[in-house]
Amino acid sequence: MTTRTATMNGLTKSEWNYRERIGDSIRQLDVIHKDIVRKRLSSRKTKARIDRKLKEIQTIIDRV
């Protein structure tokens, strides 16, 4: 069936196989990219929380 589909699109079986593998790789890269974005956002939130705590601590130290 792959051969019939491949020849209908003007691609050989090996070319179709490469095209499928490239598509799979692109989907994997998309998943990795989304994971990186999620982790980056999480680290920004953590940094903001730490900065707020440090500001509170500095305020308390300044009063003492």
MODELLER restraints for C-alpha pairs under 7 A, 6 or more apart:
rsr = mdl.restraints
at = mdl.atoms
rsr.add(forms.Gaussian(group=physical.xy_distance, feature=features.Distance(at['CA:2:A'], at['CA:13:A']), mean=6.97, stdev=0.5))
rsr.add(forms.Gaussian(group=physical.xy_distance, feature=features.Distance(at['CA:3:A'], at['CA:13:A']), mean=5.55, stdev=0.5))
rsr.add(forms.Gaussian(group=physical.xy_distance, feature=features.Distance(at['CA:6:A'], at['CA:12:A']), mean=5.72, stdev=0.5))
rsr.add(forms.Gaussian(group=physical.xy_distance, feature=features.Distance(at['CA:6:A'], at['CA:13:A']), mean=5.94, stdev=0.5))
rsr.add(forms.Gaussian(group=physical.xy_distance, feature=features.Distance(at['CA:6:A'], at['CA:16:A']), mean=6.03, stdev=0.5))
